[in-house]
Amino acid sequence: MRSPRFITRVLLLQLLVVAVVTAVFTGILSWVTVQHLRGEAEASALAIARAVATDPEVRRAVAGASDGAAPEVAEEVLRGRAGDVAESTGALFIVITDAEGLRLAHPDPERLREQVSTEFRPVLEGREVVAWETGTLGESARAKVPVRDPEGGEPVGMVSVGFARSGVYASLRGQLAWTAGAATLALLIGALAALVFRGRWERSTLGLQPEELVALVQNQEAVLNGVAEGVVAVDEAGTIRLANDVAVELLGVGELQGRAVTDPALPQPVARLLRSGGQQGRRDHVVVGDRVLYLDCRPVQRDGRVLGSVVVLRDRTDILELTERLDSVRTMTSALRVQRHEFANRIHVAAGLLDAGQVEEAREFLRTLERRGAVDYPLVDADLIDDPFLRSFLGLKSLEAAERGVRMQVGGDTLLLDELRDPEDAATVLGNLLDNAVRAAAPGSGWVEVTLLQSGGDLVLTVTDSGPGIGEGVDVFARRPQEGRAVHGHGIGLPLVRELTRRRGGDVWVIDRGGSPGQGAVVGARIPGVLGEGGRVGGESVPGGGGVR
């Protein structure tokens, strides 16, 4: 049999607690009421007994009866006096006795001159007694007071005044009815409060039971701290309610939990996505500091109710850097393949000339091969570059540019005295800048010029194109939204290479936005520590190197 839901058990427990508390307080109130009524009856009986016992006429009559003088006269006086007081006070009885406990006044004449049925000796010793006792007239609250001799003050009798139990508790039924009504009202209020609490609980916990909430928290902690991605949860009001350590590290703005998505400290591209509320599962990529982040934002719903959104952040910086470097490696691989194929063809030509006995022609062919290289790239002024890696890399880029109808040339100011010792970063930055310049140059008649200079061990380069230039207010280093595209593509390369060079201590910047006829943008870059420390001139080393200072 399925056990009741937790909230149902809580409701029943609340009702039980309310019922128990109400019953306890009702019992206490009833007990206090009974004690109050008993106390009032005892106090009234004692006051009446004292009044009768101190009456001079009663004292003389009792003293005379105790001395044996005319008991009939004393009985007549005392019975009349007791009857009048009982009638005026509503007492059940007023009994007066002599020093032997014999009745001198009693509501039943047949009981006269009989000894009282309850204890009377302590009273004749001079003490007042108040108690609930059962006598010949039934149970009653009674007070017994000694009657003292008018002359000597010694007890010579007693007065006993009693109120019937039924009379004492006559008003108790009405008071208990009011108490029961109040208790019932308290139970109804408690039940209503419990129902309201149940509804509020169900809405606040989305109907989840405590054991489900515990499992949810455990799973949440395991998932959030067990994944390499950053996770940020935003509620309906636009407040970040949850963020794991990875998200805090990726965004780099300190504690995220409790921040509003409008907080200016948040990176604006991330804030815009968070404010979107995960509509239709938005995905985007942003550059935050020196990181390229892929963001996947999705709404969170339960039972048709939108609870907020969850954003997953993935750091794609290393992947993109590796992609850029693989592109440069792929470029160099293609260049080497072309060179090998072309060199094999030319060696075959030289061998053919020798086999044909045309030694002078073969010698001239080899001199040309030595001077111009193994491959004739469409790179203008390629002779200005002695570094084999850069020459091959730029040569292949010039082939790609030629396929687009763009001419690539080396600037006349190019001067490098050392060879590359870290070609990967140099190829990544240079390749990206050249690709952007080729895309910007006008096909058919466009051109791209690259100038390479050396400053110590730093490579300083400029890339100029014949495109329309960069418009005012356009930040080419800011990611440009490309809806529906993958992470790798337009809008990411420039921010990435700038961060790459900045991490090495260099930079990439726009020298001239261009826009004049025949002159496009000019972009510069400084890549520290990618050139060898020793210079060379004409193939000989120059201590300390040389270069543009």
Secondary structure, DSSP 8 states (H G I E B T S, - for coil): -----HHHHHHHHHHHHHHHHHHHHHHHHHHHHHHHHHHHHHHHHHHHHHHHHT-HHHHHHHHHHHTTS-HHHHHHHHHHHHHHHHHHHT-SEEEEEETTSBEEE-SSGGGTTSB-SS--HHHHTT--EEEEEEETTEEEEEEEEEEE-TTT--EEEEEEEEEEHHHHTTTHHHHHHHHHHHHHHHHHHHHHHHHHHHHHHHHHHTT--HHHHHHHHHHHHHHHTT-SSEEEEEETTSBEEEE-HHHHHHH-SS--TT-BTT-TTS-HHHHHHHHTTTTT--EEEEEETTEEEEEEEEEEEETTEEEEEEEEEEE-HHHHHHHHHHHHHHHHHHHHHHHHHHHHHHHHHHHHHHHTT-HHHHHHHHHHHHHH-SS--SEETGGG---HHHHHHHHHHHHHHHHTTEEEEE-TT-B--S-BS-HHHHHHHHHHHHHHHHHHS-TTTEEEEEEEEEETTEEEEEEEE-S----TT--TTS----TT--SSSTTTHHHHHHHHHHHTT-EEEEEE---STT---EEEEEETT-B-SSEEETTEEETT-----
